[in-house]
Amino acid sequence: MNTKPTQKLSKPIVEKVAIVGAGPGGLAAAIALRSQGIDVQVYEKAQEFRPAGTGLGLAPNGLSSLDAIAPGIVETLKGSGCEVHHTVLKNIQGETIRANATKYLEQYGQPLLTIWWYRLQQVLASRLPSDIIHLNHHCIGFEQDENSVEIHFDGEKSIYADLLIGADGVNSVIRETLFGEGKPNYIGSMCWRAVIKYHHELFNDYELVFVKGNQQFMYLLNVGGGYTSWISRKFSPEYSLSHSADEVKSRILSELADWDESFQVVVQATPAEQIWEGPICDRPPLTHWSQGRVTLLGDAAHPMAPAMGQGANTTFEDAYELQECFCQSANFQEALTSYEQRRIERTKIIQARSALGEMRYFDANTVVSNGQQERQMSLNDDFHKWLYDYKPSVIS
């Protein structure tokens, strides 16, 4: 990775970029490219920004990338989320197995920050002019030639751009138009989650709680502002969706019937219509993300299981590196080639480790010798350093 600070070019290598998807990845990419003098327009299928999404963890690699893209934004995010200083692992009876003080800040220069997806989206959107974000634009495909790309939206709306970035998630229309893969890959894990105004009793001592059951687990995250994010996942070789919101709530409460009441109460306090139910999916790594005047970013490029909490963090790395490549390249084709070379191998490794980690969550019978455990801890330490010690240079 290049560590030399890059300068804003006097004339950008493309004039107009269209980004499909106004999630955190699309908004971060817009901030990054606008800082280089590029006309960026963001198109989002939602009719309005509304409270949505889960709680997520922003790790040092993601925070360092965001701070390089938008200096000072991490301090703003700290005010919207929760810095994690203490975590706890419990069993379903509520007994503490292990409690830890986190060391992210000391080791990597940035904390672990838990935040509501919606609050993260709001903070990023506040860094952009409101008139470049176009809501109610459901992309249905695109066509391109050597001069431009024409992006089509539902309702017979079309726009032209020099470059199209697909930041439209695991079910990306842009990726499907490029590669025609079909549906994503279900990896055997069902998920239920919500974010509600609720102060869990455990948050007096811990900001992040992990509860491990038999082929099932639960996270409780303090995401700031008095909000709690709860996430439960269960090993399920086949998945089926409930028929109604009430059935969803009954299903997850049934799954937690043998758990300590302190874990059930947060679900009981959640309105049924606010509980999201769905499968955990990923896709195979791609050998390239770009064709012509179109490229991918974030979950559209490298959707991964959430076990390592790296979806958003690697997306912010993408946005930073894309900015770097546009600074350093003579034309957009060279920039996209460099972008892929910098990103694909790293994200491929993180995708694989995330899928493996998701299944390890459900292995209740893993027994290792002391020697194996020491070796595994050493491997994990090396991997974590490689993962979190990602240090972008500050764009000037």
C-alpha positions in Angstrom: 0.0 0.0 0.0 1.2 3.5 -0.9 1.9 5.5 2.2 2.9 8.8 0.5 0.3 11.6 0.9 -1.4 12.3 -2.4 -2.3 15.7 -3.8 -5.6 16.7 -5.3 -5.3 16.8 -9.1 -5.7 20.1 -10.9 -8.0 18.3 -13.4 -9.7 15.0 -12.4 -9.4 12.0 -14.7 -13.2 11.7 -14.9 -15.7 14.6 -14.6 -19.0 12.9 -13.6 -19.4 9.7 -11.4 -22.7 8.1 -10.6 -22.9 5.9 -7.4 -25.8 3.5 -7.0 -26.5 3.0 -3.3 -26.6 5.6 -0.5 -25.6 3.2 2.3 -22.4 4.0 4.2 -20.2 2.7 1.3 -21.8 4.8 -1.4 -21.7 7.9 0.8 -18.1 7.4 1.8 -17.1 6.9 -1.8 -19.0 10.1 -2.7 -17.1 12.1 0.0 -13.8 10.6 -1.1 -14.2 11.4 -4.9 -15.8 14.8 -4.4 -12.7 15.9 -2.5 -10.8 15.4 -5.7 -13.0 17.8 -7.6 -15.2 15.2 -9.3 -18.9 15.7 -9.8 -20.5 12.8 -7.9 -24.2 12.0 -7.9 -25.6 9.3 -5.6 -28.8 7.4 -6.5 -30.8 5.5 -3.8 -33.9 3.3 -4.3 -35.3 4.2 -0.8 -37.9 7.0 -0.9 -36.5 8.5 2.3 -33.7 8.0 4.8 -35.4 6.4 7.8 -34.3 4.5 10.9 -33.1 1.1 9.6 -30.3 -1.4 9.7 -28.5 -3.1 12.5 -25.8 -2.2 15.0 -22.3 -2.6 13.7 -18.7 -2.4 14.8 -16.3 0.1 13.3 -12.8 -1.3 13.8 -9.5 0.5 13.5 -9.0 -0.3 9.8 -12.4 1.2 8.9 -12.0 4.2 11.2 -8.5 5.0 9.9 -9.9 4.9 6.3 -12.8 7.2 7.2 -10.5 9.7 8.9 -8.3 9.8 5.8 -11.3 10.4 3.6 -13.0 12.9 5.9 -10.7 14.2 8.6 -12.5 14.7 11.9 -15.4 12.4 11.1 -14.3 9.7 13.6 -14.7 12.2 16.5 -18.3 12.9 15.2 -19.0 9.2 15.0 -17.8 8.8 18.6 -20.6 11.2 19.6 -23.1 9.1 17.7 -22.1 5.7 18.8 -20.3 3.9 21.7 -16.6 3.3 22.3 -16.2 -0.3 23.4 -13.9 -0.5 26.5 -15.2 -3.8 28.0 -16.7 -6.9 26.5 -18.1 -10.0 28.1 -18.7 -13.6 27.0 -21.6 -15.4 28.7 -23.4 -18.7 28.5 -27.2 -18.9 28.1 -27.7 -19.2 31.8 -26.2 -15.7 32.1 -22.9 -16.9 33.7 -19.8 -15.0 32.8 -17.2 -17.1 30.9 -14.8 -14.4 30.2 -14.6 -10.6 30.5 -12.0 -8.4 28.7 -10.9 -4.9 28.5 -10.4 -4.0 24.8 -6.9 -2.9 23.5 -7.7 -1.7 20.1 -6.8 1.9 20.8 -3.5 1.1 22.4 -2.5 -1.5 19.7 -3.9 0.2 16.5 -4.5 3.8 17.3 -8.2 3.7 16.9 -10.9 2.2 19.2 -13.7 -0.3 18.5 -16.8 1.8 18.0 -20.3 0.3 18.0 -23.0 2.4 16.1 -26.4 2.1 14.6 -26.2 1.7 10.8 -28.8 4.5 10.4 -26.7 6.9 12.6 -23.6 6.1 10.5 -25.6 6.9 7.3 -26.7 10.2 8.8 -23.2 11.3 9.8 -21.8 10.4 6.3 -24.8 12.1 4.5 -24.2 15.3 6.5 -20.8 15.6 4.8 -22.4 15.9 1.4 -24.6 18.5 -0.3 -28.2 17.2 0.0 -28.9 17.9 -3.7 -26.4 15.3 -4.9 -28.3 12.5 -3.2 -31.3 11.4 -5.3 -33.8 9.2 -3.4 -36.5 7.1 -5.0 -34.2 6.0 -7.8 -34.4 2.2 -8.2 -31.6 1.1 -10.6 -32.7 -1.6 -13.0 -29.6 -1.8 -15.1 -27.2 0.1 -17.4 -25.6 0.2 -20.8 -22.2 1.5 -21.7 -20.0 2.4 -24.6 -16.5 3.8 -24.9 -17.7 7.3 -24.2 -20.2 7.0 -21.3 -22.4 4.8 -19.2 -26.2 5.1 -19.2 -27.9 4.1 -16.0 -31.6 3.1 -16.1 -34.0 3.5 -13.2 -37.5 2.3 -12.6 -40.1 4.6 -14.1 -38.2 5.1 -17.4 -35.6 7.5 -15.9 -32.1 7.4 -17.2 -28.9 9.4 -16.5 -25.4 9.5 -18.1 -22.1 9.5 -16.4 -18.4 8.9 -17.2 -18.2 6.2 -14.5 -20.6 4.1 -12.6 -19.9 2.7 -9.1 -22.1 -0.1 -7.8 -22.4 0.3 -4.0 -25.8 -1.5 -3.9 -25.1 -4.3 -1.5 -25.2 -8.1 -1.6 -28.1 -8.1 -4.1 -26.4 -5.6 -6.3 -28.2 -4.9 -9.6 -24.9 -3.5 -11.0 -23.0 -6.8 -10.2 -25.8 -8.9 -11.6 -25.8 -6.9 -14.8 -22.0 -7.3 -15.1 -21.7 -10.9 -14.2 -25.1 -12.6 -14.1 -24.5 -14.7 -11.0 -28.0 -15.0 -9.7 -28.9 -15.2 -6.0 -26.2 -15.0 -3.3 -24.9 -18.0 -1.5 -26.7 -19.0 1.8 -24.0 -20.1 4.2 -26.2 -21.9 6.8 -26.9 -19.2 9.3 -30.3 -17.5 10.0 -30.4 -14.1 11.6 -32.8 -12.0 13.7 -32.0 -8.5 14.7 -33.3 -5.1 15.8 -32.3 -1.8 17.2 -34.5 -0.3 19.9 -34.4 2.4 22.6 -33.5 0.3 25.5 -30.8 0.3 28.2 -29.8 -3.3 29.0 -28.7 -4.0 32.6 -25.4 -5.4 31.4 -24.4 -2.1 29.9 -23.5 -0.8 33.3 -20.3 -2.9 33.0 -19.9 -3.8 29.4 -20.6 -2.2 26.0 -20.6 -5.4 24.0 -22.1 -8.7 25.2 -21.7 -12.0 23.4 -23.8 -15.0 24.5 -22.9 -18.5 23.1 -25.5 -21.2 23.0 -25.8 -24.5 21.3 -25.4 -23.7 17.6 -26.8 -20.3 18.3 -25.5 -17.1 19.7 -26.6 -13.5 20.5 -24.9 -10.1 20.5 -26.1 -7.2 22.6 -24.5 -3.9 21.5 -24.7 -0.5 23.1 -24.9 1.6 20.0 -25.1 5.0 21.8 -27.9 7.4 22.5 -29.7 4.9 24.7 -30.2 2.5 21.9 -29.5 -1.3 22.0 -28.8 -3.5 19.0 -29.6 -7.2 19.5 -28.5 -9.8 17.0 -29.2 -13.5 17.2 -28.0 -16.1 14.7 -28.6 -19.8 14.6 -27.1 -22.6 12.5 -29.7 -23.8 10.1 -28.7 -25.9 7.0 -32.0 -24.9 5.4 -33.7 -21.6 5.8 -37.3 -20.6 5.9 -38.9 -17.2 6.5 -41.8 -16.5 8.8 -45.1 -15.4 7.3 -45.7 -12.4 9.5 -44.0 -10.0 11.9 -45.8 -11.6 14.9 -44.5 -15.0 13.7 -41.0 -13.7 13.4 -41.1 -12.5 17.1 -42.7 -15.7 18.3 -40.0 -17.7 16.5 -37.0 -15.9 18.0 -38.6 -16.0 21.5 -39.1 -19.7 21.1 -35.4 -20.1 20.1 -34.5 -18.2 23.3 -36.9 -20.1 25.6 -34.1 -21.8 27.5 -32.0 -18.7 27.8 -31.7 -16.5 30.9 -34.5 -13.9 31.2 -32.0 -11.0 30.9 -31.5 -12.0 27.3 -35.2 -12.6 26.5 -36.4 -9.2 27.8 -34.8 -7.2 25.1 -36.6 -9.2 22.4 -39.8 -9.0 24.3 -39.5 -5.2 24.4 -39.1 -5.0 20.6 -42.1 -4.3 18.5 -42.6 -7.3 16.1 -42.5 -5.1 13.0 -39.1 -3.8 13.9 -37.5 -7.3 13.9 -35.6 -8.2 10.8 -35.4 -11.9 9.8 -33.2 -13.3 7.0 -30.5 -15.5 5.8 -26.8 -14.8 6.1 -25.3 -14.8 2.6 -22.1 -14.2 0.8 -20.8 -14.6 -2.8 -17.7 -16.2 -4.2 -14.7 -13.8 -4.7 -14.5 -12.2 -8.1 -11.2 -12.1 -10.2 -12.1 -8.6 -11.2 -14.7 -5.9 -10.2 -14.7 -3.7 -13.2 -15.8 -3.7 -16.8 -15.3 -0.7 -19.0 -16.8 2.3 -17.2 -18.3 0.3 -14.3 -16.9 -0.9 -11.0 -18.1 -2.3 -7.7 -17.5 -1.3 -4.1 -18.3 -2.8 -0.6 -20.8 -5.6 -0.3 -21.5 -5.4 -4.1 -17.8 -6.3 -4.6 -17.1 -8.6 -1.7 -20.2 -9.5 0.4 -19.1 -11.5 3.4 -20.5 -13.2 6.5 -20.7 -10.8 9.5 -18.7 -13.0 11.9 -15.6 -10.7 11.9 -17.6 -7.4 11.6 -15.6 -6.4 8.5 -18.3 -5.6 6.0 -18.5 -1.8 6.6 -14.8 -1.6 7.5 -13.5 -3.1 4.3 -16.0 -0.9 2.4 -14.4 2.2 3.8 -11.0 0.8 2.8 -12.4 0.5 -0.7 -13.5 4.1 -0.8 -10.1 5.3 0.4 -8.2 3.2 -2.0 -10.4 4.2 -4.9 -9.7 7.9 -4.1 -6.0 7.1 -4.0 -6.1 5.4 -7.4 -7.9 8.3 -8.9 -5.3 10.7 -7.5 -2.3 8.7 -8.8 -3.5 7.4 -12.3 -3.3 9.0 -15.7 -6.8 7.8 -16.7 -9.8 6.0 -15.2 -8.9 2.6 -16.8 -5.5 2.7 -15.1 -7.2 3.8 -11.8 -9.7 0.9 -11.9 -7.0 -1.6 -12.6 -4.9 -0.3 -9.7 -8.0 -0.3 -7.5 -8.6 -4.0 -8.2 -4.9 -4.9 -7.6 -5.0 -3.1 -4.2 -8.3 -4.6 -3.0 -9.2 -8.0 -4.4 -6.6 -10.2 -2.7 -7.1 -8.5 0.7 -10.8 -8.8 0.6 -10.7 -12.3 -0.7 -8.8 -13.3 2.5 -11.2 -11.5 4.7 -14.2 -13.0 3.0 -12.8 -16.5 3.5 -12.0 -15.9 7.2 -15.4 -14.4 7.8 -17.2 -17.5 6.3 -15.0 -19.8 8.4 -15.6 -17.7 11.5 -19.4 -17.8 11.1 -19.4 -21.6 11.2 -17.0 -21.7 14.1 -19.5 -19.7 16.1 -21.8 -22.7 16.0 -19.2 -25.4 16.9 -19.9 -26.2 20.5 -17.6 -29.2 20.6 -14.3 -27.7 19.6 -11.5 -29.0 21.8 -7.9 -28.2 21.3 -4.7 -29.0 23.1 -2.7 -26.3 24.8 -0.1 -26.4 22.0 -2.8 -26.1 19.4 -4.4 -23.3 21.3 -1.1 -21.3 21.6 -0.5 -21.8 17.9 -4.0 -20.7 17.0 -3.7 -17.6 19.2 -0.4 -16.7 17.5 -2.0 -17.1 14.1 -4.9 -14.9 15.2 -2.6 -12.3 16.6 -0.7 -12.1 13.3 -4.0 -11.9 11.3 -5.5 -9.3 13.5 -2.4 -7.1 13.2 -2.6 -7.5 9.4 -6.3 -6.7 9.5 -6.5 -3.8 11.9 -3.1 -2.2 11.4 -4.2 -0.8 8.1 -2.9 2.8 8.0 -4.0 5.0 5.1 -2.1 8.2 4.5 -4.0 11.4 4.9 -5.2 12.9 1.6 -4.3 16.6 1.3 
